[in-house]
């Protein structure tokens, strides 16, 4: 039997999340994604413009063309890697992109070495700075500051070592001119991210209180549904049976058997009510309006217990943020026009690494499904989950799992 202790659940829900806008507000960060290719386009455009202005100063024009190509590679990788579909944006992606952009800047400096007339119109430091502006949306501010400092030191040192400049000054001035755009733009991006992060954390407190109230309302709604189901069963079978007994004033052998069947049914309903979970309640409420809209009786559909297969109650490892996203995902899937309501299921397995699978039959175009559901898949990835979506014909499967196993042995099978 699988057992999840309180310690295991607390450990799973206490996974440290980086203080970045992408982690704390994944849906909001998705809307800012276009900033990355836009800044990258500006960087490449300025590189081309600056190279044209430097005509006649090149020591090796081929190196400058290579530098622009390397910068273009960094921009393409940054635009793809920061796309919401590939969330979260990791540490090594950040370091790799900035390293490639810094390499492009160094190649550009080498192409002008000994013939450069001005530091302030070189494109290398501007291109690196423009890419660093967007990094605080995806990576911690301290990490971005480290990249900015290293880039400023490298390009500032190269500027200080140059000669044959029209404006003669001390190497420190050259280094300052080259390093300032990098540090200034990185600081601006970090300041924006800091403000956005602070506002998000400030907003989360009342949001948590609202979520707690919503959970209570959800539980009350589920209890009302259970009570209604019990009353329906009593009114449909138990009450007529008891009325008939009172009328006849006699108990036959068939009455005993029928009473046993009714008691077993009511008992099983009570057991299911006790075992109802958050996933089952969320799924039941999400489908409630859908079932009512198509005008079919509730007992013609699978019960919430039949729709959710979570014998180990692995849903307990989901944090409040993850529950909010999963709830929104379930509500969105439940509202898809092409959904077969009877096919919607959720299963949870692998206690060592809690894994959830939402499956359904949806007669919708693949592009439409991706447009509707990928934001939630990306948001789950940004909140310390590994989430994927697969569409084959009318079969839809969304899988999301904890990124690593439990550090405690009591979360395993035994």
ZAMARGU-4260 file (C-alpha; in steps of 0.2 Angstrom, whole numbers, plus 5000, padded with zeros to 4 digits):
<rodrens>
0) 5000/5000/5000 | 5006/5018/4996 | 5007/5030/5011 | 5011/5049/5010 | 5015/5055/5027
5) 5012/5073/5032 | 5031/5076/5031 | 5032/5070/5013 | 5017/5081/5008 | 5025/5096/5017
10) 5042/5093/5009 | 5034/5091/4992 | 5024/5108/4994 | 5039/5117/5001 | 5050/5116/4985
15) 5059/5132/4984 | 5054/5143/4969 | 5065/5156/4962 | 5059/5174/4965 | 5057/5178/4947
20) 5041/5185/4937 | 5041/5169/4927 | 5040/5158/4943 | 5028/5169/4953 | 5017/5176/4939
25) 5019/5163/4925 | 5004/5169/4915 | 5009/5187/4916 | 5027/5183/4911 | 5020/5175/4896
30) 5012/5191/4890 | 5029/5199/4890 | 5038/5186/4879 | 5037/5197/4864 | 5049/5209/4872
35) 5063/5196/4870 | 5062/5195/4851 | 5059/5213/4849 | 5075/5218/4859 | 5084/5205/4849
40) 5079/5213/4833 | 5084/5230/4839 | 5101/5223/4844 | 5104/5215/4827 | 5097/5230/4818
45) 5109/5242/4827 | 5123/5230/4824 | 5121/5231/4806 | 5118/5250/4806 | 5134/5252/4817
50) 5144/5241/4805 | 5139/5252/4790 | 5144/5268/4800 | 5161/5259/4804 | 5165/5257/4785
55) 5183/5261/4782 | 5188/5257/4800 | 5188/5238/4799 | 5204/5228/4801 | 5194/5212/4796
60) 5177/5214/4789 | 5174/5195/4789 | 5176/5195/4808 | 5162/5208/4809 | 5150/5198/4798
65) 5154/5183/4809 | 5150/5193/4824 | 5133/5198/4818 | 5129/5180/4813 | 5134/5175/4831
70) 5123/5188/4838 | 5109/5183/4827 | 5111/5165/4834 | 5110/5172/4852 | 5094/5181/4848
75) 5086/5167/4840 | 5090/5155/4854 | 5084/5168/4867 | 5068/5170/4858 | 5064/5152/4857
80) 5070/5147/4874 | 5060/5161/4882 | 5044/5156/4873 | 5031/5151/4885 | 5030/5134/4877
85) 5048/5130/4884 | 5046/5137/4902 | 5055/5138/4913 | 5070/5148/4907 | 5084/5140/4916
90) 5101/5146/4923 | 5112/5138/4909 | 5100/5145/4895 | 5104/5162/4903 | 5122/5160/4904
95) 5124/5152/4887 | 5114/5166/4878 | 5124/5180/4886 | 5140/5171/4883 | 5136/5169/4865
100) 5131/5188/4864 | 5147/5192/4873 | 5157/5182/4861 | 5149/5192/4846 | 5154/5208/4855
105) 5172/5202/4857 | 5173/5197/4838 | 5166/5214/4833 | 5179/5223/4844 | 5193/5212/4836
110) 5187/5217/4818 | 5190/5235/4822 | 5206/5233/4833 | 5218/5246/4830 | 5207/5256/4818
115) 5192/5260/4829 | 5190/5279/4830 | 5176/5279/4844 | 5171/5267/4858 | 5153/5275/4861
120) 5147/5270/4844 | 5152/5251/4845 | 5138/5239/4844 | 5144/5225/4855 | 5140/5233/4872
125) 5123/5239/4866 | 5118/5222/4860 | 5123/5213/4876 | 5114/5226/4886 | 5098/5224/4876
130) 5098/5205/4879 | 5102/5208/4898 | 5086/5219/4899 | 5074/5205/4897 | 5084/5192/4908
135) 5077/5198/4925 | 5060/5192/4919 | 5066/5174/4919 | 5081/5173/4931 | 5085/5180/4948
140) 5091/5198/4949 | 5107/5192/4958 | 5111/5180/4944 | 5108/5193/4930 | 5118/5206/4940
145) 5133/5194/4940 | 5131/5192/4921 | 5131/5210/4918 | 5146/5213/4929 | 5156/5200/4920
150) 5151/5207/4903 | 5155/5225/4908 | 5172/5219/4914 | 5176/5210/4898 | 5170/5223/4886
155) 5177/5237/4897 | 5194/5229/4898 | 5194/5227/4879 | 5189/5245/4877 | 5203/5251/4889
160) 5216/5241/4879 | 5212/5249/4862 | 5222/5263/4854 | 5221/5274/4839 | 5205/5282/4845
165) 5201/5299/4839 | 5197/5306/4856 | 5212/5303/4867 | 5209/5299/4885 | 5213/5288/4899
170) 5210/5269/4898 | 5198/5271/4913 | 5187/5282/4903 | 5186/5270/4888 | 5182/5256/4900
175) 5168/5267/4908 | 5160/5271/4891 | 5159/5253/4886 | 5153/5246/4903 | 5140/5259/4907
180) 5127/5254/4894 | 5128/5236/4900 | 5126/5240/4919 | 5113/5254/4916 | 5101/5243/4905
185) 5104/5228/4916 | 5100/5238/4931 | 5084/5245/4923 | 5078/5228/4919 | 5082/5222/4936
190) 5072/5236/4944 | 5057/5233/4933 | 5058/5214/4938 | 5060/5219/4956 | 5045/5230/4956
195) 5035/5216/4947 | 5040/5203/4959 | 5036/5213/4974 | 5019/5218/4968 | 5016/5199/4964
200) 5021/5194/4981 | 5010/5208/4989 | 4995/5202/4979 | 4997/5184/4983 | 4993/5187/5002
205) 4975/5193/4998 | 4974/5180/4984 | 4978/5166/4996 | 4964/5172/5008 | 4952/5172/4993
210) 4958/5155/4988 | 4955/5149/5006 | 4937/5156/5006 | 4935/5148/4988 | 4940/5131/4995
215) 4927/5133/5009 | 4914/5137/4996 | 4919/5123/4985 | 4918/5111/4999 | 4901/5118/5004
220) 4895/5116/4986 | 4901/5098/4986 | 4892/5094/5002 | 4876/5102/4995 | 4878/5091/4980
225) 4881/5075/4990 | 4866/5079/5001 | 4855/5082/4985 | 4861/5065/4979 | 4856/5057/4995
230) 4839/5065/4995 | 4836/5060/4977 | 4840/5042/4981 | 4829/5042/4997 | 4815/5051/4987
235) 4817/5039/4972 | 4818/5022/4982 | 4819/5022/5000 | 4803/5033/5004 | 4792/5024/4992
240) 4798/5007/5000 | 4795/5013/5018 | 4778/5020/5013 | 4773/5004/5005 | 4778/4994/5021
245) 4768/5006/5032 | 4753/5004/5020 | 4754/4984/5020 | 4759/4982/5038 | 4768/4967/5033
250) 4786/4962/5030 | 4790/4949/5017 | 4806/4940/5012 | 4808/4951/4997 | 4806/4966/5007
255) 4821/4961/5018 | 4832/4959/5002 | 4826/4975/4995 | 4830/4984/5011 | 4847/4976/5011
260) 4850/4983/4993 | 4844/5000/4998 | 4855/5001/5013 | 4871/4995/5003 | 4868/5008/4990
265) 4866/5022/5003 | 4881/5016/5012 | 4891/5016/4997 | 4886/5034/4993 | 4891/5039/5011
270) 4908/5030/5008 | 4911/5039/4992 | 4906/5056/5000 | 4919/5053/5013 | 4932/5049/5000
275) 4928/5064/4989 | 4944/5074/4985 | 4948/5091/4979 | 4951/5085/4961 | 4934/5076/4961
280) 4925/5091/4968 | 4934/5103/4955 | 4930/5091/4941 | 4912/5089/4946 | 4909/5108/4948
285) 4917/5111/4931 | 4907/5099/4922 | 4891/5103/4931 | 4886/5118/4920 | 4891/5108/4905
290) 4880/5093/4909 | 4866/5105/4913 | 4868/5113/4896 | 4866/5097/4886 | 4851/5093/4897
295) 4856/5075/4903 | 4853/5069/4920 | 4867/5068/4932 | 4866/5049/4935 | 4868/5046/4916
300) 4886/5051/4918 | 4901/5044/4928 | 4902/5050/4946 | 4916/5061/4952 | 4924/5046/4960
305) 4924/5037/4944 | 4932/5051/4935 | 4946/5053/4947 | 4958/5039/4951 | 4969/5045/4965
310) 4969/5031/4978 | 4984/5038/4987 | 4978/5056/4988 | 4993/5062/4979 | 4983/5079/4976
315) 4989/5084/4993 | 5006/5088/4986 | 4999/5102/4975 | 5003/5119/4981 | 4990/5133/4981
320) 4997/5140/4965 | 4997/5124/4956 | 4979/5120/4962 | 4974/5137/4955 | 4982/5133/4938
325) 4975/5115/4938 | 4958/5121/4942 | 4959/5134/4928 | 4965/5120/4916 | 4950/5108/4921
330) 4938/5122/4919 | 4945/5127/4902 | 4945/5108/4896 | 4927/5106/4903 | 4921/5121/4893
335) 4928/5116/4876 | 4914/5114/4863 | 4921/5098/4856 | 4923/5089/4873 | 4914/5072/4876
340) 4910/5075/4895 | 4910/5056/4898 | 4928/5054/4893 | 4936/5067/4905 | 4946/5058/4918
345) 4961/5062/4929 | 4973/5049/4937 | 4987/5051/4949 | 5001/5038/4951 | 5019/5036/4956
350) 5020/5041/4974 | 5039/5043/4973 | 5036/5056/4960 | 5017/5061/4960 | 5011/5061/4942
355) 4994/5067/4936 | 4986/5063/4919 | 4971/5072/4912 | 4964/5063/4897 | 4948/5067/4887
360) 4941/5065/4870 | 4940/5082/4861 | 4934/5085/4844 | 4943/5101/4841 | 4957/5107/4829
365) 4975/5104/4836 | 4979/5122/4834 | 4964/5128/4844 | 4968/5116/4858 | 4986/5122/4859
370) 4980/5140/4859 | 4968/5136/4874 | 4979/5125/4884 | 4997/5128/4882 | 4997/5144/4893
375) 4992/5132/4908 | 5005/5119/4903 | 5018/5133/4903 | 5012/5140/4919 | 5013/5123/4927
380) 5031/5121/4921 | 5035/5138/4928 | 5028/5133/4946 | 5040/5118/4949 | 5031/5105/4938
385) 5035/5095/4923 | 5020/5097/4911 | 5017/5091/4894 | 5002/5091/4882 | 4999/5078/4868
390) 4985/5078/4855 | 4982/5063/4844 | 4967/5064/4834 | 4953/5067/4846 | 4963/5061/4861
395) 4969/5074/4873 | 4982/5071/4887 | 4989/5083/4898 | 5003/5076/4910 | 5010/5086/4925
400) 5022/5079/4938 | 5033/5084/4952 | 5051/5087/4945 | 5059/5076/4957 | 5056/5062/4970
405) 5053/5063/4988 | 5068/5065/4999 | 5059/5054/5012 | 5057/5035/5011 | 5040/5036/5019
410) 5033/5042/5002 | 5037/5026/4993 | 5028/5010/4990 | 5029/4997/5004
</rodrens>
